[in-house]
Amino acid sequence: MRALLPIGWLALTLTCRLFAADDYTPGPDSKTQPGVTKGEITKYTFDESKIFPGTTRDYWVYVPQQYDAAKPACVMVFQDGIQYNAPVVFDNLIAKKEIPVIIGVFVQPGRVKARETNALDRFNRSYEYDGLGENYARFLVEELLPVVAKKYNLSTNANDRAIAGASSGAIAAFTAAWERPDAFRRVFSSIGTYVGLRGGNIYPTLIRKTEPKPLRIFLQDGTGDLNIYGGNWHLANEEMLSALEFAGYEVNHVWGDGAHNGKHATAIFPDALRWLWLEYPAPIKAGNGSKQPLTEILIPGEGWQVASAGHYFVNKLTANSAGEIFFSDRSSIGKVGLDGKQSLFAQAKSSLGGMMFGPDRRLYAFQSEAVQIVAYDVNSNETVIADNVQCRDLAVTHGNEIYFTDPSNHKVWFIDANRQKRVVDQFINSPSGVQLTPDQSWLLVSDADGQFVYSFQILPDGSLTNRQRYFYLHLEDGSTQSGAGAMTVDTQGRLYVATEMGVQICDQAGRVQCILSAPHRSEIPAIAFGGANVDELYLACGDTIYKRKTKAKGVLSFQDPIKPPTPRL
């Protein structure tokens, strides 16, 4: 397909300013043209959803005359059924080879039918469309599109897939692409409901903080759009545009003076479609020109790489002074050397919990069934440090003292250099990860059941004081807890927290500046800096350990404390 220039945008913008509200008229590309063959539209019903149980919905499939069953076709999904005169626009633009061959799937929201004639159906539109999270994307990817694919050869390449919608259908389209950029990468959003109905107002913040995803987004809205209890639609769309530009997305927009309807979107849809598929099949890029704080941490072109795979479940990660990574997999402690080779370091008597090196070069670890904290020397010889303890995570100071968390009993413990243990806090609901700041004057404890990481000042005898819910974390939609667990820090004093949402990176003032998504959807039980220069960030995701080279440099708490730069307040 020939490369297209984004023609007409200046004229389109000027025209929009001249129109009175709701006076938009579709152009020739939105009308049936002589000599252009029409695609086939077939109606179906889907009532077998397990993700939205009990729902039934109609959907239509548009297939252009140019479709060749021997070749995977591009796909574009529309919410709320057929909109924007889309089948006619497809006919015209495919015929002119201005967009690829696209199969359109037009889906109605689900409803659960009432059991009696004097009762109402349950209408799922707001629930499915306005709600954040992955459910609607999963419905499309796992349930509906596989049914369509039984009859038509649909491409599974995300670069070949687009999604569109108006109002609540628009935020549903964006959410599907945001949650599943492996399934959808081109989004047409008209009069989008990015307001406080079911949490959509959080998107501009998340976009500014989260590592950019390979998406191309076209936004349409009008100054006459809704301004009601949930928010101001036009201001919300402007916030979305500003956030997407800030984060370096491929984004375009047209604002008009129309109301909350489809007239303006229908008029501009052909040009928007051309832009969405501009230079196809070239892949969509992410983060070009980003102004995010993440640019201070991530190296362009450096993504996640597999460091070790095929394990049962990697529970903990830690690095020694050389930067080699040690990990626990049930009762085994493995090592990933600087050369990438993997070896067995020790075989424990039971499954392992918290794990970290000390200044004596020994690896301290918790054995869960043995209820002991033990230390392994360089030859893997084991010494018991503490008996009859419960430990989720532990941190070793440069003075060879140990802090560890005991979520079952809501306690944080301290073991001094003489190996005497005592409780130093018992007021966190589920203390999980534990980490020292780079200067080792503060102890940080994550609360898996809450939204905060606690900060404590460390007294000379190891006691804790001035407890504060200091680091504010974002929550996954619908979740009442962050799932915060393992943590690590860098030389700038940034705190990296493994959470349900991904790795949330906080500045010293306790604010989340960045969010790194996990390489794949999985719990992140462990995180650590390692590598020869301690500039590689390691994550455990299920059976795999990933690494990523960064501009940051980690701090190993068993080494001498360092004072990070003063934070911006």
Secondary structure by P-SEA (a helix, b strand, c coil): cccccccaaaaaaaaaaacccccccccccccccccbbbbbbbbbccccccccccccbbbbbbbcccccccbbbbbbbbccccccaaaaaaaaaaaaccccbbbbbbbcbbbbccccccccccccccccccccccaaaaaaacccaaaaaaccccccccccbbbccccaaaaaaaaaaaaccccccbbbbccccccccccccaaaaaaacccccbbbbbbbbcccccccccccaaaaaaaaaaaaaaacccccccccccccccaaaaaaaaaaaaaaaccccccccccccccccccccccccccccccccccccccccccccccbbbbbcccbbbbbccccbbbbcccccccccccccccccbbbbbbcccccbbbbccccbbbbccccccccccccccccbbbbbbccccbbbbbccccbbbbcccccccccbbbbcccccbbbbbbccccbbbbbbbccccccccccccbbbbbcccccccccccccccccbbbbbbccccbbbbcccccccccccccccccccccccccccccbbbbbcccbbbbbbccbbbbcccccccccccccc
